[in-house]
Amino acid sequence: MAILEVQNLSISFGGLRAVDDFHVTVEKGALYGLIGPNGAGKTTVFNLLTGVYKPDEGIITLDGKDITGRKTIEINHAGIARTFQNIRLFKELTVLDNVKVGLHNQNSYGTLTGILRLPKYFRVEKQMNEKAAELLKVFDLDQEASMLAANLPYGKQRKLEIARALATNPKLLLLDEPAAGMNPNETQELMDTIHFVREHFDMTILLIEHDMKLVSGICEELTVLNFGRVLCQGKTADVLNNPDVIKAYLGSE
């Protein structure tokens, strides 16, 4: 069963077609990769999927529901969460509070309840503290719960960003170049983390990545973008051995 179906997705900026007739189907539980040379339109696709941009054309369906053109917060509520190539944490907040930001998507109280500190405020805060602590323990970040996010090592900041995304209880997790800036040991640990997230949370994952070792090690299927258009789709081994894909990558170096 498909969790994500995208048809004929297109967008232009200043007359330039950044994404042209993009299409993909991601099955529930899949670990799917979106690859391509720099400037191919990969992050633009993620921005379209998450409501940062509204497409000029096309349809985005999540778990059978049309989410095309909806606002980012609405898409997050519908079940898509993401991380970013450049880590976007609330670095002035603690590790625990960063995860609680994600939990506010599922647990909330009115402004008046918060100001007056009514019983519901304390009840919801207690639940969020407990849930955030559970997520941090899953990612081996529980010992750093009171630390400022800015003071975490780089690899742990990546883990925290994934934990915060998962706190929104998504159906589909988008990872935008999660291995960017990592050394080989951190990349291997990240691969283990992604596998764990998929199994532990029964999560469908779509990721953008340049690290071919990571892509070949975890992705079952790939879509290759080049100049905003789909160049190739299919099983990972078949795609990576496709002459057009090899040419596109060699031509970008």
FILUMNU-742433 format. One record per residue (C-alpha): residue number from 1; residue in one letter; z, x, y. Coordinates in steps of 0.05 Angstrom, whole numbers, plus 32768, in hexadecimal, padded with zeros to 4 digits. Each point is the difference from the previous one (the first is absolute). Layout:
BEGIN
{pos:NUM; code:A; Z:Z; X:X; Y:Y};
...
//
This chain:
BEGIN
{pos:1; code:M; Z:8000; X:8000; Y:8000};
{pos:2; code:A; Z:7FEC; X:801B; Y:8044};
{pos:3; code:I; Z:8038; X:800A; Y:8033};
{pos:4; code:L; Z:7FCF; X:8016; Y:8037};
{pos:5; code:E; Z:7FB8; X:7FEB; Y:800A};
{pos:6; code:V; Z:7FD8; X:8019; Y:803C};
{pos:7; code:Q; Z:7FB9; X:7FE9; Y:800E};
{pos:8; code:N; Z:7FCE; X:8016; Y:8034};
{pos:9; code:L; Z:8035; X:801E; Y:802E};
{pos:10; code:S; Z:7FE3; X:801E; Y:8040};
{pos:11; code:I; Z:8016; X:8016; Y:8045};
{pos:12; code:S; Z:7FDF; X:8024; Y:803A};
{pos:13; code:F; Z:801D; X:8027; Y:803A};
{pos:14; code:G; Z:7FD4; X:8009; Y:803E};
{pos:15; code:G; Z:7FC2; X:7FF0; Y:7FD8};
{pos:16; code:L; Z:8011; X:8031; Y:7FC8};
{pos:17; code:R; Z:8008; X:7FE1; Y:7FBB};
{pos:18; code:A; Z:8041; X:801F; Y:7FE8};
{pos:19; code:V; Z:8004; X:7FD6; Y:7FC0};
{pos:20; code:D; Z:7FC2; X:7FDE; Y:7FE5};
{pos:21; code:D; Z:8000; X:7FCD; Y:7FC7};
{pos:22; code:F; Z:803E; X:801C; Y:7FDE};
{pos:23; code:H; Z:8013; X:7FDE; Y:7FBF};
{pos:24; code:V; Z:8034; X:800D; Y:7FCB};
{pos:25; code:T; Z:8027; X:7FDC; Y:7FCA};
{pos:26; code:V; Z:8045; X:801A; Y:7FED};
{pos:27; code:E; Z:8020; X:7FE3; Y:7FC2};
{pos:28; code:K; Z:804A; X:7FF0; Y:7FFD};
{pos:29; code:G; Z:8028; X:803D; Y:7FEA};
{pos:30; code:A; Z:7FC8; X:8031; Y:800E};
{pos:31; code:L; Z:8006; X:8045; Y:801F};
{pos:32; code:Y; Z:7FC0; X:8002; Y:8029};
{pos:33; code:G; Z:7FE5; X:8037; Y:802D};
{pos:34; code:L; Z:7FD6; X:7FFE; Y:803F};
{pos:35; code:I; Z:7FE0; X:8043; Y:800E};
{pos:36; code:G; Z:7FCA; X:801F; Y:802C};
{pos:37; code:P; Z:7FF2; X:8036; Y:8032};
{pos:38; code:N; Z:8023; X:8004; Y:8043};
{pos:39; code:G; Z:7FE9; X:7FC8; Y:802E};
{pos:40; code:A; Z:7FE5; X:7FD6; Y:7FC7};
{pos:41; code:G; Z:8028; X:7FC2; Y:8016};
{pos:42; code:K; Z:8039; X:8001; Y:7FCE};
{pos:43; code:T; Z:803A; X:7FF6; Y:8031};
{pos:44; code:T; Z:7FD6; X:7FCC; Y:8025};
{pos:45; code:V; Z:7FFC; X:7FD9; Y:7FBF};
{pos:46; code:F; Z:804D; X:8003; Y:7FFB};
{pos:47; code:N; Z:8006; X:7FE9; Y:8048};
{pos:48; code:L; Z:7FD3; X:7FC5; Y:7FF0};
{pos:49; code:L; Z:8028; X:7FEE; Y:7FC2};
{pos:50; code:T; Z:8041; X:8002; Y:8027};
{pos:51; code:G; Z:7FEA; X:7FDB; Y:803F};
{pos:52; code:V; Z:7FFF; X:803B; Y:8030};
{pos:53; code:Y; Z:7FB7; X:7FEF; Y:800A};
{pos:54; code:K; Z:7FDC; X:7FBE; Y:7FF7};
{pos:55; code:P; Z:7FBE; X:8006; Y:7FDA};
{pos:56; code:D; Z:7FBE; X:7FEC; Y:801F};
{pos:57; code:E; Z:7FEB; X:7FE5; Y:7FBC};
{pos:58; code:G; Z:801C; X:7FF9; Y:7FBA};
{pos:59; code:I; Z:8037; X:7FE0; Y:7FD8};
{pos:60; code:I; Z:8042; X:801E; Y:7FE8};
{pos:61; code:T; Z:8024; X:7FDA; Y:7FC9};
{pos:62; code:L; Z:8046; X:8012; Y:7FE9};
{pos:63; code:D; Z:8018; X:7FE0; Y:7FBF};
{pos:64; code:G; Z:7FCE; X:7FC7; Y:800A};
{pos:65; code:K; Z:8011; X:7FF3; Y:8049};
{pos:66; code:D; Z:7FD2; X:800F; Y:803B};
{pos:67; code:I; Z:8024; X:802F; Y:8030};
{pos:68; code:T; Z:7FC3; X:8014; Y:8029};
{pos:69; code:G; Z:8010; X:800D; Y:8049};
{pos:70; code:R; Z:804A; X:7FEF; Y:7FFB};
{pos:71; code:K; Z:8034; X:8026; Y:8029};
{pos:72; code:T; Z:8021; X:803D; Y:7FE2};
{pos:73; code:I; Z:8044; X:7FDE; Y:7FF7};
{pos:74; code:E; Z:7FDF; X:7FC5; Y:7FDE};
{pos:75; code:I; Z:7FDB; X:802E; Y:7FD0};
{pos:76; code:N; Z:8041; X:8024; Y:7FF1};
{pos:77; code:H; Z:8022; X:7FBE; Y:7FF1};
{pos:78; code:A; Z:7FC5; X:7FED; Y:7FD3};
{pos:79; code:G; Z:800D; X:803F; Y:7FD7};
{pos:80; code:I; Z:7FDE; X:8040; Y:801A};
{pos:81; code:A; Z:802A; X:803C; Y:8015};
{pos:82; code:R; Z:7FE7; X:8045; Y:8013};
{pos:83; code:T; Z:8012; X:8047; Y:8012};
{pos:84; code:F; Z:7FDB; X:802D; Y:8030};
{pos:85; code:Q; Z:7FDF; X:8045; Y:7FFE};
{pos:86; code:N; Z:802E; X:8016; Y:8038};
{pos:87; code:I; Z:8044; X:7FE9; Y:7FEA};
{pos:88; code:R; Z:801B; X:7FC7; Y:802B};
{pos:89; code:L; Z:804B; X:7FFC; Y:7FF8};
{pos:90; code:F; Z:8034; X:7FEA; Y:8033};
{pos:91; code:K; Z:8019; X:8048; Y:8005};
{pos:92; code:E; Z:803A; X:7FEF; Y:802E};
{pos:93; code:L; Z:801B; X:7FD0; Y:7FCB};
{pos:94; code:T; Z:8024; X:8012; Y:7FC0};
{pos:95; code:V; Z:7FDE; X:8001; Y:7FBD};
{pos:96; code:L; Z:8024; X:7FC0; Y:7FED};
{pos:97; code:D; Z:7FED; X:7FDC; Y:8040};
{pos:98; code:N; Z:7FB6; X:8012; Y:7FF6};
{pos:99; code:V; Z:8000; X:7FDB; Y:7FBE};
{pos:100; code:K; Z:8025; X:7FC6; Y:8020};
{pos:101; code:V; Z:7FC7; X:7FF9; Y:8032};
{pos:102; code:G; Z:7FD3; X:7FF0; Y:7FC5};
{pos:103; code:L; Z:8033; X:7FCF; Y:7FE4};
{pos:104; code:H; Z:8000; X:7FD7; Y:8040};
{pos:105; code:N; Z:7FBD; X:7FE7; Y:7FE7};
{pos:106; code:Q; Z:8025; X:7FDB; Y:7FC8};
{pos:107; code:N; Z:8044; X:7FF4; Y:8020};
{pos:108; code:S; Z:800C; X:7FE7; Y:8046};
{pos:109; code:Y; Z:802F; X:7FDC; Y:802E};
{pos:110; code:G; Z:7FF6; X:7FE2; Y:8045};
{pos:111; code:T; Z:800C; X:8024; Y:8041};
{pos:112; code:L; Z:803D; X:7FD5; Y:800F};
{pos:113; code:T; Z:801D; X:800F; Y:7FBC};
{pos:114; code:G; Z:7FF8; X:804A; Y:800D};
{pos:115; code:I; Z:801E; X:7FFE; Y:8046};
{pos:116; code:L; Z:803B; X:7FD5; Y:7FEC};
{pos:117; code:R; Z:800A; X:8024; Y:7FBD};
{pos:118; code:L; Z:8004; X:7FBE; Y:7FDB};
{pos:119; code:P; Z:8010; X:8000; Y:7FB5};
{pos:120; code:K; Z:7FB7; X:8001; Y:7FEC};
{pos:121; code:Y; Z:7FF6; X:8041; Y:8026};
{pos:122; code:F; Z:8035; X:8024; Y:7FD7};
{pos:123; code:R; Z:7FE7; X:7FE1; Y:7FBF};
{pos:124; code:V; Z:7FB8; X:8015; Y:800C};
{pos:125; code:E; Z:8013; X:8045; Y:8018};
{pos:126; code:K; Z:802A; X:800B; Y:7FC2};
{pos:127; code:Q; Z:7FC6; X:7FEB; Y:7FD3};
{pos:128; code:M; Z:7FD0; X:802E; Y:8025};
{pos:129; code:N; Z:8030; X:803B; Y:7FFC};
{pos:130; code:E; Z:8007; X:7FF6; Y:7FB5};
{pos:131; code:K; Z:7FB5; X:7FF8; Y:7FF5};
{pos:132; code:A; Z:7FEF; X:803C; Y:802C};
{pos:133; code:A; Z:8033; X:802B; Y:7FDA};
{pos:134; code:E; Z:7FE0; X:7FEB; Y:7FBE};
{pos:135; code:L; Z:7FBB; X:8014; Y:8018};
{pos:136; code:L; Z:801A; X:8043; Y:8019};
{pos:137; code:K; Z:8020; X:800E; Y:7FBD};
{pos:138; code:V; Z:7FBE; X:7FF1; Y:7FDD};
{pos:139; code:F; Z:7FDF; X:8036; Y:802B};
{pos:140; code:D; Z:803A; X:8031; Y:7FFB};
{pos:141; code:L; Z:800E; X:7FF8; Y:804A};
{pos:142; code:D; Z:8045; X:7FE0; Y:7FFA};
{pos:143; code:Q; Z:8024; X:8040; Y:8012};
{pos:144; code:E; Z:7FD9; X:8003; Y:8042};
{pos:145; code:A; Z:800C; X:7FB7; Y:8013};
{pos:146; code:S; Z:8027; X:8010; Y:803F};
{pos:147; code:M; Z:7FD3; X:8039; Y:8015};
{pos:148; code:L; Z:7FCE; X:7FF7; Y:8039};
{pos:149; code:A; Z:7FBA; X:7FF7; Y:7FE4};
{pos:150; code:A; Z:7FE7; X:8038; Y:802D};
{pos:151; code:N; Z:802D; X:8031; Y:7FDB};
{pos:152; code:L; Z:7FE3; X:7FF3; Y:7FBB};
{pos:153; code:P; Z:7FD2; X:8033; Y:7FE0};
{pos:154; code:Y; Z:7FB6; X:7FED; Y:8004};
{pos:155; code:G; Z:7FFA; X:7FEB; Y:7FB7};
{pos:156; code:K; Z:803D; X:7FD3; Y:8006};
{pos:157; code:Q; Z:7FE4; X:7FE1; Y:803F};
{pos:158; code:R; Z:7FC4; X:7FEB; Y:7FD7};
{pos:159; code:K; Z:802E; X:7FE1; Y:7FCC};
{pos:160; code:L; Z:8027; X:7FDB; Y:8036};
{pos:161; code:E; Z:7FC0; X:7FE3; Y:801D};
{pos:162; code:I; Z:7FEC; X:7FE6; Y:7FBC};
{pos:163; code:A; Z:8046; X:7FE4; Y:7FF5};
{pos:164; code:R; Z:7FFD; X:7FDC; Y:8043};
{pos:165; code:A; Z:7FBC; X:7FE2; Y:7FEE};
{pos:166; code:L; Z:801B; X:7FE8; Y:7FBD};
{pos:167; code:A; Z:803B; X:7FDF; Y:8024};
{pos:168; code:T; Z:7FCF; X:7FCC; Y:801A};
{pos:169; code:N; Z:7FF5; X:7FEA; Y:7FB8};
{pos:170; code:P; Z:7FB4; X:8009; Y:8000};
{pos:171; code:K; Z:7FCD; X:7FED; Y:7FCB};
{pos:172; code:L; Z:7FD2; X:8039; Y:8015};
{pos:173; code:L; Z:8014; X:8044; Y:801B};
{pos:174; code:L; Z:7FCF; X:8028; Y:802A};
{pos:175; code:L; Z:800C; X:804B; Y:8004};
{pos:176; code:D; Z:7FD8; X:8025; Y:8035};
{pos:177; code:E; Z:7FFA; X:8049; Y:7FEB};
{pos:178; code:P; Z:8047; X:8006; Y:7FE5};
{pos:179; code:A; Z:7FF5; X:8049; Y:7FEB};
{pos:180; code:A; Z:7FEB; X:8016; Y:8046};
{pos:181; code:G; Z:8027; X:803E; Y:8014};
{pos:182; code:M; Z:8022; X:800A; Y:7FBC};
{pos:183; code:N; Z:8004; X:803F; Y:7FD7};
{pos:184; code:P; Z:7FEC; X:7FFF; Y:7FB6};
{pos:185; code:N; Z:8047; X:7FF3; Y:7FE8};
{pos:186; code:E; Z:8009; X:7FC6; Y:8031};
{pos:187; code:T; Z:7FBD; X:7FE4; Y:7FEB};
{pos:188; code:Q; Z:8014; X:8000; Y:7FB7};
{pos:189; code:E; Z:8042; X:7FDE; Y:8012};
{pos:190; code:L; Z:7FD8; X:7FCD; Y:8028};
{pos:191; code:M; Z:7FD4; X:7FF1; Y:7FC4};
{pos:192; code:D; Z:803E; X:7FF4; Y:7FD6};
{pos:193; code:T; Z:801B; X:7FD2; Y:8037};
{pos:194; code:I; Z:7FC0; X:7FD7; Y:8003};
{pos:195; code:H; Z:7FFF; X:7FF7; Y:7FB5};
{pos:196; code:F; Z:804A; X:7FEC; Y:8003};
{pos:197; code:V; Z:7FF4; X:7FCD; Y:8038};
{pos:198; code:R; Z:7FC8; X:7FE1; Y:7FD9};
{pos:199; code:E; Z:8029; X:7FF8; Y:7FC0};
{pos:200; code:H; Z:8045; X:7FF1; Y:801E};
{pos:201; code:F; Z:7FE8; X:7FCE; Y:8034};
{pos:202; code:D; Z:7FC4; X:7FE5; Y:7FD9};
{pos:203; code:M; Z:7FD8; X:8014; Y:803D};
{pos:204; code:T; Z:7FB6; X:8000; Y:800F};
{pos:205; code:I; Z:7FEE; X:803E; Y:8028};
{pos:206; code:L; Z:7FC3; X:8011; Y:8029};
{pos:207; code:L; Z:7FFF; X:8046; Y:801E};
{pos:208; code:I; Z:7FD5; X:802B; Y:802D};
{pos:209; code:E; Z:8002; X:8049; Y:7FEC};
{pos:210; code:H; Z:7FDC; X:8042; Y:8009};
{pos:211; code:D; Z:8026; X:8026; Y:7FCA};
{pos:212; code:M; Z:7FD2; X:7FFA; Y:7FC4};
{pos:213; code:K; Z:8035; X:8019; Y:7FD0};
{pos:214; code:L; Z:802C; X:7FC5; Y:8014};
{pos:215; code:V; Z:7FC6; X:7FCF; Y:7FFE};
{pos:216; code:S; Z:7FE9; X:8016; Y:7FBB};
{pos:217; code:G; Z:8047; X:8002; Y:7FE7};
{pos:218; code:I; Z:8016; X:7FB9; Y:8013};
{pos:219; code:C; Z:7FC5; X:7FD3; Y:8014};
{pos:220; code:E; Z:7FDD; X:7FD8; Y:7FCA};
{pos:221; code:E; Z:7FC7; X:7FE8; Y:802D};
{pos:222; code:L; Z:7FE2; X:8018; Y:8042};
{pos:223; code:T; Z:7FD5; X:7FE9; Y:8039};
{pos:224; code:V; Z:7FDD; X:8036; Y:8027};
{pos:225; code:L; Z:7FEF; X:7FF3; Y:804A};
{pos:226; code:N; Z:7FCD; X:8027; Y:8027};
{pos:227; code:F; Z:7FEC; X:7FEF; Y:8047};
{pos:228; code:G; Z:8025; X:7FBE; Y:7FFA};
{pos:229; code:R; Z:7FDA; X:7FE8; Y:7FC3};
{pos:230; code:V; Z:8012; X:7FFE; Y:7FB6};
{pos:231; code:L; Z:7FDE; X:803B; Y:7FDF};
{pos:232; code:C; Z:801B; X:7FF7; Y:7FBA};
{pos:233; code:Q; Z:8034; X:7FD7; Y:7FD9};
{pos:234; code:G; Z:801A; X:8004; Y:7FB9};
{pos:235; code:K; Z:802D; X:8025; Y:7FD0};
{pos:236; code:T; Z:801D; X:803F; Y:801E};
{pos:237; code:A; Z:7FDF; X:8032; Y:7FD0};
{pos:238; code:D; Z:7FBC; X:7FDF; Y:800A};
{pos:239; code:V; Z:8006; X:7FFF; Y:804B};
{pos:240; code:L; Z:8017; X:8048; Y:8007};
{pos:241; code:N; Z:7FC5; X:8017; Y:7FD6};
{pos:242; code:N; Z:7FCE; X:7FD8; Y:8027};
{pos:243; code:P; Z:7FCD; X:802E; Y:8022};
{pos:244; code:D; Z:7FFF; X:7FD6; Y:803F};
{pos:245; code:V; Z:804B; X:8006; Y:8006};
{pos:246; code:I; Z:7FFE; X:804B; Y:7FF5};
{pos:247; code:K; Z:7FCA; X:8007; Y:8035};
{pos:248; code:A; Z:8026; X:7FD6; Y:8032};
{pos:249; code:Y; Z:803E; X:802C; Y:7FF9};
{pos:250; code:L; Z:7FDA; X:8042; Y:8001};
{pos:251; code:G; Z:7FD9; X:7FE8; Y:803C};
{pos:252; code:S; Z:8041; X:7FF2; Y:8026};
{pos:253; code:E; Z:801C; X:8046; Y:7FF6};
//
